[in-house]
């Protein structure tokens, strides 16, 4: 019964994360490029300003979905991961990646600390799934790698001179290996979970 309730609560949030994560990545890339909404609209062909309002709304919804997964996990029995489908390890991994991007988008230090604590809890939960079900540790290692790469990219972006304008970066352009769509989708696509090199089997 508990497993059924867990699954019913988790599945909608996982679907939201998978559907909305491109908006979070796009927000991060625009942040890296230091392009204003006006400049970005010009670079992608004079898009309507409402498109960017929607993007911000979708990004916030994705953050909320990640928080919801965290909330579900922490309110379950401490050993619930032993009794649910091991594929739900994917949920905590996916939510953790969203929190990493959220961390790099945050500006307030107290907010950064809160987001980082959420990431660490989700990462720990993912590690419990991996250890109990004897899964591949590659996704966990990729979390650590992604964290370092994002911090390095943000530091590089912040080190640019104040007046320098970087070109607009599309969601599929010049991404580091840890966030390339092909590799990311191998971990983040729910449908390809069992086909991606048996990473969760």
KEKOL-132486 format. One line per field, with one value per residue (C-alpha): residue number from 0; x, y, z. Coordinates in nm, 2 decimals. Layout:
N
resi: (NUM | ...);
east: (X | ...);
north: (Y | ...);
up: (Z | ...);
END
This chain:
201
resi: (0 | 1 | 2 | 3 | 4 | 5 | 6 | 7 | 8 | 9 | 10 | 11 | 12 | 13 | 14 | 15 | 16 | 17 | 18 | 19 | 20 | 21 | 22 | 23 | 24 | 25 | 26 | 27 | 28 | 29 | 30 | 31 | 32 | 33 | 34 | 35 | 36 | 37 | 38 | 39 | 40 | 41 | 42 | 43 | 44 | 45 | 46 | 47 | 48 | 49 | 50 | 51 | 52 | 53 | 54 | 55 | 56 | 57 | 58 | 59 | 60 | 61 | 62 | 63 | 64 | 65 | 66 | 67 | 68 | 69 | 70 | 71 | 72 | 73 | 74 | 75 | 76 | 77 | 78 | 79 | 80 | 81 | 82 | 83 | 84 | 85 | 86 | 87 | 88 | 89 | 90 | 91 | 92 | 93 | 94 | 95 | 96 | 97 | 98 | 99 | 100 | 101 | 102 | 103 | 104 | 105 | 106 | 107 | 108 | 109 | 110 | 111 | 112 | 113 | 114 | 115 | 116 | 117 | 118 | 119 | 120 | 121 | 122 | 123 | 124 | 125 | 126 | 127 | 128 | 129 | 130 | 131 | 132 | 133 | 134 | 135 | 136 | 137 | 138 | 139 | 140 | 141 | 142 | 143 | 144 | 145 | 146 | 147 | 148 | 149 | 150 | 151 | 152 | 153 | 154 | 155 | 156 | 157 | 158 | 159 | 160 | 161 | 162 | 163 | 164 | 165 | 166 | 167 | 168 | 169 | 170 | 171 | 172 | 173 | 174 | 175 | 176 | 177 | 178 | 179 | 180 | 181 | 182 | 183 | 184 | 185 | 186 | 187 | 188 | 189 | 190 | 191 | 192 | 193 | 194 | 195 | 196 | 197 | 198 | 199 | 200);
east: (0.00 | 0.28 | 0.46 | 0.15 | 0.11 | 0.48 | 0.45 | 0.14 | 0.31 | 0.64 | 0.53 | 0.37 | 0.67 | 0.91 | 0.71 | 0.72 | 1.10 | 1.16 | 0.93 | 1.06 | 1.43 | 1.52 | 1.39 | 1.62 | 1.92 | 1.83 | 1.81 | 2.15 | 2.30 | 2.16 | 2.30 | 2.64 | 2.63 | 2.52 | 2.26 | 1.97 | 1.62 | 1.62 | 1.95 | 1.84 | 1.52 | 1.72 | 1.96 | 1.69 | 1.48 | 1.28 | 1.08 | 0.79 | 0.87 | 0.59 | 0.81 | 1.06 | 0.80 | 0.67 | 1.03 | 1.08 | 0.75 | 0.84 | 1.18 | 1.01 | 0.77 | 1.07 | 1.23 | 0.90 | 0.89 | 1.24 | 1.14 | 0.83 | 1.04 | 1.27 | 0.96 | 0.82 | 1.16 | 1.22 | 0.86 | 0.89 | 1.01 | 1.39 | 1.42 | 1.15 | 1.40 | 1.43 | 1.06 | 0.99 | 1.09 | 1.46 | 1.40 | 1.29 | 1.66 | 1.63 | 1.39 | 1.63 | 1.92 | 1.71 | 1.59 | 1.95 | 2.07 | 1.79 | 1.91 | 2.26 | 2.15 | 1.93 | 2.23 | 2.42 | 2.13 | 2.08 | 2.25 | 2.17 | 2.42 | 2.16 | 1.95 | 2.26 | 2.31 | 1.95 | 1.97 | 2.30 | 2.15 | 1.86 | 2.11 | 2.30 | 1.99 | 1.88 | 2.23 | 2.24 | 1.90 | 2.02 | 2.33 | 2.11 | 1.92 | 2.25 | 2.40 | 2.09 | 2.01 | 2.37 | 2.34 | 2.60 | 2.78 | 2.82 | 2.52 | 2.64 | 2.99 | 2.83 | 2.65 | 2.99 | 3.14 | 2.84 | 2.87 | 3.24 | 3.18 | 2.90 | 3.10 | 3.39 | 3.17 | 3.00 | 3.34 | 3.47 | 3.16 | 3.20 | 3.56 | 3.48 | 3.52 | 3.22 | 3.17 | 3.22 | 2.92 | 2.92 | 2.73 | 2.40 | 2.44 | 2.17 | 2.07 | 2.26 | 2.57 | 2.92 | 2.80 | 3.06 | 3.04 | 2.86 | 2.56 | 2.56 | 2.21 | 2.31 | 2.48 | 2.23 | 1.93 | 2.09 | 2.05 | 1.75 | 1.51 | 1.27 | 1.19 | 1.56 | 1.64 | 1.70 | 1.86 | 2.13 | 2.42 | 2.23 | 2.32 | 2.04 | 2.03);
north: (0.00 | 0.24 | 0.15 | 0.24 | 0.58 | 0.65 | 0.57 | 0.78 | 1.07 | 1.04 | 0.98 | 1.32 | 1.50 | 1.29 | 1.37 | 1.74 | 1.73 | 1.55 | 1.79 | 2.11 | 2.06 | 2.21 | 2.55 | 2.53 | 2.44 | 2.73 | 2.97 | 2.86 | 2.90 | 3.25 | 3.33 | 3.20 | 3.41 | 3.71 | 3.80 | 4.01 | 3.91 | 4.18 | 4.06 | 3.70 | 3.78 | 3.95 | 3.66 | 3.39 | 3.59 | 3.86 | 3.62 | 3.77 | 3.88 | 3.65 | 3.35 | 3.45 | 3.50 | 3.15 | 3.02 | 3.17 | 3.02 | 2.68 | 2.70 | 2.77 | 2.48 | 2.25 | 2.37 | 2.30 | 1.95 | 1.89 | 2.02 | 1.80 | 1.48 | 1.58 | 1.63 | 1.29 | 1.12 | 1.28 | 1.20 | 0.83 | 0.56 | 0.56 | 0.23 | 0.28 | 0.25 | -0.12 | -0.18 | 0.04 | -0.01 | 0.05 | 0.26 | 0.54 | 0.60 | 0.79 | 1.04 | 1.15 | 1.17 | 1.38 | 1.61 | 1.65 | 1.77 | 2.03 | 2.15 | 2.19 | 2.41 | 2.60 | 2.65 | 2.82 | 3.04 | 3.16 | 3.49 | 3.51 | 3.32 | 3.20 | 3.07 | 2.89 | 2.72 | 2.60 | 2.47 | 2.29 | 2.12 | 2.00 | 1.87 | 1.68 | 1.51 | 1.40 | 1.28 | 1.08 | 0.92 | 0.83 | 0.67 | 0.46 | 0.32 | 0.25 | 0.07 | -0.14 | -0.25 | -0.28 | -0.04 | 0.12 | 0.41 | 0.60 | 0.82 | 0.92 | 0.99 | 1.20 | 1.41 | 1.49 | 1.57 | 1.78 | 1.98 | 2.06 | 2.14 | 2.38 | 2.56 | 2.59 | 2.73 | 2.98 | 3.09 | 3.14 | 3.34 | 3.56 | 3.63 | 3.80 | 4.17 | 4.38 | 4.53 | 4.21 | 4.06 | 3.69 | 3.54 | 3.37 | 3.00 | 2.76 | 2.47 | 2.23 | 2.44 | 2.40 | 2.21 | 2.04 | 1.65 | 1.63 | 1.82 | 1.72 | 1.63 | 1.29 | 1.19 | 1.36 | 1.20 | 0.86 | 0.92 | 1.15 | 0.99 | 0.77 | 0.56 | 0.48 | 0.39 | 0.02 | 0.07 | 0.31 | 0.08 | -0.08 | 0.21 | 0.15 | -0.23);
up: (0.00 | 0.09 | -0.23 | -0.43 | -0.26 | -0.31 | -0.68 | -0.73 | -0.56 | -0.75 | -1.11 | -1.18 | -1.03 | -1.24 | -1.55 | -1.47 | -1.42 | -1.75 | -1.94 | -1.78 | -1.74 | -2.08 | -1.95 | -1.65 | -1.86 | -2.10 | -1.81 | -1.69 | -2.04 | -2.07 | -1.73 | -1.85 | -2.16 | -1.97 | -2.23 | -2.14 | -2.24 | -2.51 | -2.66 | -2.64 | -2.83 | -3.10 | -3.13 | -3.17 | -3.41 | -3.22 | -3.01 | -2.81 | -2.46 | -2.33 | -2.43 | -2.17 | -1.91 | -1.98 | -1.96 | -1.62 | -1.51 | -1.64 | -1.47 | -1.13 | -1.18 | -1.24 | -0.92 | -0.74 | -0.88 | -0.75 | -0.41 | -0.42 | -0.48 | -0.19 | 0.03 | -0.06 | 0.01 | 0.35 | 0.47 | 0.38 | 0.60 | 0.63 | 0.45 | 0.19 | -0.09 | -0.01 | -0.10 | -0.40 | -0.76 | -0.79 | -1.10 | -0.86 | -0.80 | -1.12 | -0.95 | -0.68 | -0.94 | -1.17 | -0.89 | -0.77 | -1.12 | -1.12 | -0.78 | -0.91 | -1.19 | -0.94 | -0.72 | -1.00 | -1.08 | -0.72 | -0.61 | -0.24 | -0.03 | 0.22 | -0.07 | -0.21 | 0.12 | 0.14 | -0.22 | -0.16 | 0.14 | -0.08 | -0.33 | -0.07 | 0.07 | -0.28 | -0.36 | -0.03 | -0.11 | -0.46 | -0.30 | -0.08 | -0.38 | -0.55 | -0.26 | -0.17 | -0.52 | -0.62 | -0.91 | -1.12 | -0.95 | -1.28 | -1.22 | -0.87 | -1.01 | -1.28 | -1.01 | -0.86 | -1.20 | -1.30 | -0.98 | -1.04 | -1.41 | -1.34 | -1.07 | -1.31 | -1.59 | -1.35 | -1.22 | -1.58 | -1.67 | -1.36 | -1.44 | -1.77 | -1.79 | -1.70 | -2.04 | -2.24 | -2.41 | -2.47 | -2.77 | -2.71 | -2.64 | -2.76 | -2.53 | -2.76 | -2.83 | -2.67 | -2.37 | -2.15 | -2.16 | -1.82 | -1.96 | -2.33 | -2.43 | -2.56 | -2.23 | -2.01 | -2.18 | -2.13 | -1.75 | -1.74 | -1.99 | -1.80 | -2.10 | -2.18 | -1.82 | -1.88 | -2.22 | -2.13 | -2.06 | -1.77 | -1.55 | -1.31 | -1.34);
END
